[in-house]
Amino acid sequence: MKAAYIEQTGTPDVIQFGELPDPQPGPGQVLVRTGAVSVNPIDTYIRGGANYWDLPMPFVIGCDIAGTVAEVGADVKGLSVGDRVWGSNQGLVGRQGTFSELCAIDAKWLYPTPEGISDETVAAIALVGITAHLGIMQEAALKPGQTIFVRGGTGGVGSMVVQMAKAIDAKVIATAGGPEKVEHCKALGADHVVDYTRGDLREQLLALAPNGVDVFWETLREPDFDFAVEMLAERGRMILMAGRDARPEFPVGPFYVKGCSLHGFVMFKASAEAQRNCASDINHWLTNGKLKPVIDRCLPLSQAAEAHRLQEAHTLSKQSCLKGKLVLKP
């Protein structure tokens, strides 16, 4: 099979595209013929040498996948050859990734693709969608009518948070950079969008939510806790999903006096059952049109290295060169 893989960590130049042996599904696994995959920031961190866990070599990169079941291993129930499926959580904790024509995947990490929904759509939504759902439902326990502030409403996870919060009838205030992204964020369903490149963000947010927000969803790698805690309402919840190396000061007094809570999480530590519950809602919202991916472009799998360069430039170098997810097809 053709695959995008590495034999050592490093810059995007270490990514090779070539032949690897076809994987064989073991007990509890299915062999998926890949239809589409997508790129996530964590893919670039792992490829770059982030020492989260040992990697098998050669290591196929990538977390997200959508495709068709080609073979079913022993002890697998509920999946048959020809079924369309999607999933994430691959290429993590030592598992092989998805950027290949064939992938052997534990059945517990795969979900049925709704009829009429493309592989590109579910691949683009996989990791970011599960992450957003875990944060909104499990961590923040956002309720209808409550207000959530989303830092970066057009980003990979941020765009999912905006749409999911609206799907459960919450009030959404989001930020975006520039008129074009502001309009895009409004189209995703945000009730109010603040252009962080114009005016004072604090003043604008206070005008929109004078009593504070129930949930503050932070996407910055260097969180501003003074700002966040000031903006939180009584019993407000702050969600952290970035900033592994950040060590900012924390306003302990204002935080505990308001009775706030702080939630940090990563999706790959969530149980298979929890992620399946996320996938169930995601499939429902995809089917009724309440959830759509934001896709910047589709590339051939052979351009995996270029996709990583673009993602790195956008995420690490803050060049804002992407307007959505990068999707690749074999």
N, C-alpha and C positions, 0 to 999 in steps of 0.2 A: 504494500500500500504506500501511497505518497503521504508524507507528514512533514510538518514544521516542528523541528526539534533542536535541542542544544546538547552538546557534549561537555560544555563547561559554561559557567555563568559569566556574564559580562555585558557589554553594550549590545544593542540590537544586531550588530554585525555577527554575533556568535550564532544567531538563528540560521539553521540550515533547512533546506527543503529538498527532500529526496526520498528514497525507498527505505522503509523499515519492514520487518516481518509483520504479517497480519497477526493481530492479537487473537487469542482464543478465549472464549468466555468460560470462566470457572463456575463452580456451584454458586447459585444465587446471582449470577451475572447474565446480561444479555449483550450480544454484539450489535452495535448500532452503526448503520451506514450513514455517515454524516451528510446532512443537507446544508447546514449553516452553523457557524460559530460566531462569537463576538469577543471583543477585547475589553478587558477591565484593567484599571490601574494596578491591582495586585499582581496581574500577570507580568507586568514590567518589573515590579519589585523582586519577584521570585527569579525571573530571568537575570536581573541585575546583580543577584548575589545575596539578597536578604536572607539571613540565616535563620529561617523559621523552623525548618526541618530538613532532614537529609533527602536528597533527590536521587531517584534511580537514573542511571545514565545508559544510553541516551534518554533524555527526558522530553516528552512531547508537551509543548506549552498549551495553556488555555484552560479555562474553567467551564464555559458555557457551551451547550450543544443542542441542536435540534436535528432530528433525522428519522430513520425508519429501522425498525427491528429486523436484523438480518438473520439472527440465530439466537436461540434461547438455551441457556445453560440448565444444568440440573437444579431442581428445587425451586424453580421460578414459577410463580403462579400469577395469573392475571395479565400476562403479556404473551403475544403471539407474533410469529413472523409476519411482517407487513404492517404492524401497528406503527403509527406515527407517535413519536415521543419527544419530550424536551427535558432538559435538566441542567443542573449546575453542580458546584462543589467538587468538580474534578480538578486535577492538577494541584491539589491542596493536600496537606498532611501526608505527602509522599505518594499520593495516587498519580498515575499518569494522566496527562491532560487530553484535550479534545481536538487539537488542531491536526487531525489526520482523517483519512478517508474512512477508517473503521476504528471504533472504540469499544473496548470491553468494559462495561460499567455495571456496578451493583444495581440490581433492579430497584432497590429502595430509594435511589436518587433520581429516578425517572418518573415522568408524569405524562398522561395522555395529551396529545396536541388536539385542541378543539377543531372540529370540522370547519373548514373555510379559513383557518388561520395559517399563515405561511410559516415555513421554517425560519425565515429571516426575522419575522416578528417575535416568535417565542425565544429564539436565540438572543435577540437584543434585550429581551426583558428578563432573562433568567436570573442572573446574580443580583442585578440592581433591583428587580422586582421583589425577590425573596428578602433581600436586605431591607427594603422599604417597609414591607409588610411586617417583618419581625419588629422593626422599630416602632411602627405606628400601633400595632395591635398588642404585642407582647410586652414591650418596654414602656411605651408612653401611655398605653391604654386610652387612646384618644376616643372621645365619645362624640356623637352627633351634636352639633351646636357649639362645641368648644372651638377655640381658636388656636391654630398652629402657625408658627412663623418658620418658614423654610429658607435657609440661607443657600441661594443658588438654585432657583426653581426650574432652570432649564438643564441642569447637569444630569448625569446618568441616574443617580439615585434621587436627586432632588425632583426631577420631572415625574418619577414614580410616586414620590411622597405627595406631591401636589395632586395628582390624579386620584390616588387612593383615598386621600383625606376628603376630597370632594365626593368620592363614591360612597362614603359613609356620612355625608352631609355635615362635615365640619366646615368652619370658616378658615380660609387659607390666605395668609399674607406671605408673599415671597419676594426675594430680591432677584434682580437680573441686571446685566451690564449693557446699557445702550438701548436705544429705542426698538431695534429689531428684536432683541431678546425679550424685552418687556412685552411686546405684542405676542411673541411666541408663548410666553408664560401665561398670559391672559387666555390664549387659545387653549392651553392645557386645562384651564378651569380655575386659576387663581382668582380670588375675589378682589385682591389688591396686589399690585406689583410695584415695588419701590426700585427705581433705577439708582443703584449704589454709586454710579459715576456722577450723579448730580445731586447737589444739596446734602444736607446732614441726615444720615440714616437714622440716628437716634430720634431726632425731632419728627421725622416723617413716620416712624413706627409708633411713637407716642401719640401722634395725632390719630392714627388708625386704631390703636388699642390703648386708650388712656389708662385702663385698669390692668394692663399687662396681657400676656399671651399664656395660654394653658400649657402649650408645648413649644419649646424652642429647639428646632432641629439644626444642629451645627454641622457644617461640612468643611469648614476651614481646617487646615493642618495646624494652625496656631490659634486656638480658640481665645476669644476675649471674654473671660468670665465676668468681669465687671459689667460689661455691656449686657451680657446674657441675663445675669441675675437681676439687674435693674429692670429688664424688660419682662421678666417672668411675673405672672400673677401669683396670688397666694396658692400654695400647693401645686405650683407649676413644675413641669418636668422638662429637663434638658437632656437631649439625645446627642451623644458623641459617636461618630463613626470614622474619625480620622485623627491624625496627630500622634502617631505612635511615639515619636521622640520629643513631643512638646512638653514643656515644664512651665506653664504660665502661673502667675500668681492667682490665688483663689480668694474671693471675698467671703470668708467663712461666716462672719456675722450676719450680713444681709441675707445670705442663703438660708441659714437655719431659722432665722426669725420669721421668714416667709413660709417655712415648712416645705421647702422645695426638695426635689430629688434629682440625682444625676445618674444617667444610665449610659454606660459604655458597652458596646457589644460588637461581635464579628459574626457574620452569618455562618461561617464554616464550623463554628462550635455548637450551633443549634442542632438538635436531634433530627433524625430522618422524619420522625412523626411531625415535629413542629414545622419542618420545611414542606412536608406534604400538605399540611393544613394551609400554608401560604399559597402553594401551587393551586389548591382547589379554588380559593378566592380569585387568584389571578386568572385562572381559566374562565371563571364566571364573568369577571369584568371584561376580559377580552371578547367573550361571546356577545355581551350586551353593548359593546362599544364604549364602555366607560374607561378603558385602559388601552393606550396605544404607545408603542415605542417611539423614541426620538432617534432616528437613524441618520447619521451624517452621510455615510456612503457605504457601498458594498465593494469589496475587493476580492480578487482570487486568493485562495489559500497560499499560493506561491509568493504572495506579497506580504507574508506575515511580518517580516523584518521591517518593512516600510510602515505597516500598521503600528508596530511597537514604537517606531520613531515618532509617529504622529501623536500617539497616546502620551508618550513621555514629554514631548514638547508642550502638549496641552496641560498635563497634570503637574509635572515638576517644574518646567520652565515658564508656566503660566502665560503661554503665548495665545491662548484662546483661539486655537486653530481648528477646533472641532465644534460642531453644533449638534452633537448627539453621538450615538454609539457607532463604532466601526464594526461592520459585519463582514465576514469572509465566507466564501463558498469554495468547496473543492473543485 
